[in-house]
Amino acid sequence: MPSLGADMEAGTLVEWLKRPGDAITRGDIIAVVDTQKGAIEIEVFEDGVLEKVVVAPGEQVPVGTVLAVIRGAGEPAATAAVARTGERPGPLPARTRVSPAARKLAEDLGVDLATVHGTGPEGAITREDVQRASSVKASTPRAATAGSDRTAGMRAAIAAAMARSKREIPHYYLSTTIDVSAATAWLRAENERRPMPDRLLAIALLVKAVALALREIPDLNGQWIDGGFRKAAGIHVGCAISLRGGGLVAPAVHGADGKDLGTLTRGIRDLATRARAGALKSSELADATITVTNLGEQGVDATFGIIYPPQVALVGFGRIVERPWIVAGRVEPRTVVTATLSADHRATDGHRGGSFLAAVDRLLQAPEQL
């Protein structure tokens, strides 16, 4: 059962889309899991054969539980069965690494390490893995009875994740007001020459500017895991999306820094549509390396968000609005937006955060280059 965010404790296997013996390829959807975020499609990340399924449809299991056994391409069946089954419960394999801090925490919380799924390097068990397992142990009976009210369950899960974030993460907050007159003028002219279905969204410019700024300030692009910052290999921007029935998800636009604005716009629209239809993929919920939230449509001038752990930063944008602006000693009407940064002081400091916001500002002054 994949972890689809800090607010997820367990999930229910809805159906298998592949059967034992079926060949599978990296990226295939093999199952559907029901979570507090809705129905999520589960991907595989290697080629091989589905050896056997371990969890039956309708069964609710904690994050980290083995759902199925995959035999790698060319791997003998017997080897796969010995190396990968991970049946629950069972003895902790000798090759599983456990950090000293995680082992001590497990002893304090009474967590059996044999039941913990490691998310650290090479499957190492981290403090966060132990904390998650402890939370599942304490809350699984409650979660099992909350399925009739998904909205309430999602709100409770978000509340738990945000409380953990404010409790554990030393936030610092920065803001700047950016003159986006050039960007909005370029966007208006660009959209006039495009057919309606291909017109660009303003949020695509903001997401692209954030993604390119992260190339310059990679300290904000990654996760805080087991007491240290782990820089992400790619830039996957989570876009906060409100759901019609209430609640919030932030699925990732993968490789946002390498996508053109048209592709970004289509990707953001697609994510919003599928998020509200409950048809997101597991990687889209698990892979975000930073989150962008935009409350401008709600009339909000600025938003100071709470970091979504284990990420180390969140960027907020308010509404794009016309304000008086001083240009060359004269007051002129200019189109501006307030950009904010909520960042983890363990990973960066205000100087790096300020450099990041300055980079976003600079990039938005040349929208044709985004």
N, C-alpha and C positions, 0 to 999 in steps of 0.2 A: 504494500500500500504506500504510494508515494506521499511525501509531505508536500502539500500544495500551498504552504504558507504557515506562518507562525501561529495562525488562529485555527489550524486544523489539528484535530486530535485523533479522529477515526473516520472511516468511510465504509459504505456498504457496497459490496460487489453486486451490480445489477445484472450484467450479462457478459458472457464470453463471446467474442466475435471470431475467435479462432478455436480450433479443436486440437486435442493432443495428436501429434503426428503431422500437423500442418507446418509447411515451411513458412518462415517469417523473415522479413527484411527490415533493416533499420528504418524507423519512421512509420511502420505499420501500426494501425490501431487494433489492439487485441482484446480490449475489454472496456466496459463502461462502469464507472464508479459513481455512486451518489454521495455527495458531500453537502455541507451547509452552504456551499457556493452553487450547488446545482449538480446536474449530471456532467461528469468530466470524462473525456475519452483518454484512455491510457495507452501511451506509445511504448514501443520497444526501441532500444538503442544499439542493437547488434543484429547481425544475420544469424540464422540458425533454425532450429526446429523446436516447436512447443512440445516439450517432453511430457509434462503433466500439469494439471491445474490442482491447486492446493485448497483454495477457498471456493466454496460453492455460491451460486447466485442467491442473494437474499441474506448472506452472512455479513454482519458488521464486525470489522476488525480494526485494531489500532494502527496508526502510522508505523511503517517499518515491518509489518507482517508480510511474510512471503505469500504472494498470490499464485505464482506458477513457477515452474522450473523450465529454463530454456537451455537446450543443448546447443553449444556453439557449432558453427559450420565446421565439419570435419572432426568433431570431438566424439569419441565413443560414448555410447549411451551410459555404460556403467560408470565412466569417469564423471559424466555430468551429474549422475545421481548422487555420487559420493561427495562431489565438490560443491554442489549448489542447492541441495534441497532445503537446508536451513529450516527443517520442520520445527514447529513451535509446540511446547517449549523444548529445550535441549541444551546440552552442555555448550559453553562458549568455546568455539573453535580456537585452537592454540594460536593460529595465525592472526586472530583479530587483535588489533592494537587498541589499547585503552589508555588515554592520557591519565597521568596521576591525579589531576584535578577531577576528572570524570569518575575515576574509581573511588575517590574519597567521597564525592557527592553521592554516588550510588549507595555507598555504605550508610551515609547519613540519612538518606531517604528510604532505605530499604528496597531498592530497585535491583532486581536480578539482571545482571548484565547479559545473561544468555537470551533475554527477551528484548534487548535493545538493538535497534538498527543503527549502525554507524554511518554518519554522513561526512566524516572527515576524510583526509587523504587516504586512499587505498582502503576505505571502509572503516577507518578508525572511529572509535566511539568518543564523542566530545561531551562537554558539560551540557550543551544545549540538547543533545540526544537524550541524556539522562533526565533532564528537566521535563522534556516532552513525554518520555515514558512514564514519569511520575505523575504528570498531569492526566494522562490517559487512564492510568490505574485509578486515580481518584474520581474521574468524571465519567467513565464509560457507562455506568448505570444511568446517570442523568442523561447522557447523550442518547442512549437507546430510547428514552421516553420522550425526547424532544423532536422526533422526526415529524410529528404532525404539525409543527409550526416552524417551518424553515426560516422565516424572517426573524422570529424571536431567537432561534438558535444561532443564526448568522450574527445578529447584533450581540449576543452573549459572547460568541467567539471573537468578534472584533474587539469587544470591550476587554477581554482577557489579554489579547495580543497588544493592544494599545497601553493597557495598564503595565504590562511587562516592559514595554518599550520605555515608558516614562520612568519606571522604577530602575531599570538597568542601564539605560543609555543616557550619558551626560550630553543633552542637546545643547547646541548653540544655534542662534538664529541670526540671519542677515537678510537685508532687503535692499533693493535698488529700483529706481524708476527708469525705464528704458524708453527712449524716443524711437517709436516704431513707425514713424511717418513714411520713411522710405520703404519699409517692408510692406505696409498696408497698401501703399500706392502701387508697388510692384505686383502685389497679389491681385489687386483689383484689375490692373491691366492684363495680367496673365490669364485671369479667369474670363475676361471678355472675349478672348480669342479661343477659348476652349469650349467644347460642347458641355452642356449641363452635367452629364454623368461623370465627366473627367475634371471638373473644377476642384481646385485645391482647397483644403481647410486651413484656417489660420493656425490651428493647433499643430499641423504638420510642420510649419516653419519653426514653431517653438520647440517641438520635440527634436527636430534635426539640429537646431542650434545647441540644445542641451547635449545631444549625442556627440557633436563635434567638439564641444568644450571639454567633454570628458576625455577626449584624446589628449588634450593638453594637461588636464588635471586628473590623472587616473586614480588618485588617492580616494576619490569619491565614488568610484565605480567598482563595487565588490561587496564583500560580506565580512562581518565580524564573527569569527568562528573560533571557539575554544580559546578565547583570550587573546586573539590576534587578528589583524586585518589580512584578508585574502583577496588580492586583486583579481578581478574577473578577466578571463581571456577575451571575452567579447563584450560589446556594449548592447545590453538588452533593456530597453526602456519600458518600464511598467506604466501603463496609462490607466489612471483611476477612472472607473466607470460606475455610475450609480445604476442600480437595478430597479426595474419598475415596481417590484413588490417591496422595495426597501433593501438596504444593505449595499455593500460596495465590493467590487473586485478590481484588481489591477493587473490584468494580463500583460505579458511582455511582447513588444515589437522586437523581434530578434534582429541583431545586426543593424540597429537603427542608423548608425553613422554611415553605413555603406549604401543606404537606400536613397533613391531620388524622391523628390517631394510627391510626385504622382503615386509612386509605389507606397510611400508612407501614408498618404491619404486613404488609399484603398485598404491598406492594412488596418488602419485605425477604425475605419467604418466597419470592416469585416469583424474585428474584435468586438466592437460595441454590439453589433447585431447578434453574434454568436453568444456573447456574454449574457444578453437579455433573453436568449432562447435556451440557455443552459447547455451550450454545445462547445465549450472550450476544451482544449487539449491540456494534458497534464503539464507538458513542458512550458506552455504559455503562462501557467500559474506559478510554476516553481523556479523559472529561470531569470526573473527580473533582477537586474543589478543596481537599479535606482528607480524611483517612482516619480512621475510627473502628475500633478493634479491641477486642474483648471476649473475654477468656480466663477469665471467671468460671466457665463451665461446666467448665473444666479444674481448678478448685480454686485458681486463682491469685489472690492478694490484690491484686497490683498489677503492671502491665506498663508498661515504659518502652520504647516502640518506636523504630524507626529511620524517619526521614522518607522518604517515597517521592517522589523527585524527578520533576518539578520543583515539587511541592507544597512548602509551607513549614511544615506542621504535621501532627501526628498525635496523636489523643486516644485514651487507653487506659482501659479500665474493668476492674476486677477483679471478684471474686465479691461478690454482695450477701449480707451476713452479719450476724448479730446480735452486737453488742458492748456492753460497759458504756460508758455515756455520761453525762457530767455535765450535768444540766438543773436550772437554778435552785438550784445548790448541792447537788443530790442525785444519786447514782449510779443510773441507770435503764438497763434494756436497750433499746437502739435498733438499728434496721436501718440499716446504713451500707454505703457503697461507696467504694472508693478510685479517684479519677479522676486521671489523669496527663496531662501535656502535654509532647510533644517538639516543639520549635520551632526554626526557623532564626534564629540571632542576627543575620543580615544584614537580615532583614525586620522583626523585632520584638525587644523586650528583655523581661527578666523582669517588669517592671512591667506591660506590656501582657498578657503571658501570665498573670500573676496576676489581672488584671482579668477576663480571659476565664474562668478557672476559677471565680472568684467569681460571675460571671454564670450559669454552668451550675448552680452550687449554688443560687442564688436562684430560678432558673426551676424547679428540681425541687421546691421547697417549695410550689409551686402547680400540681400536676399537672393539675388540672381546666382550667387555662388553656392548656395546651400544645396 
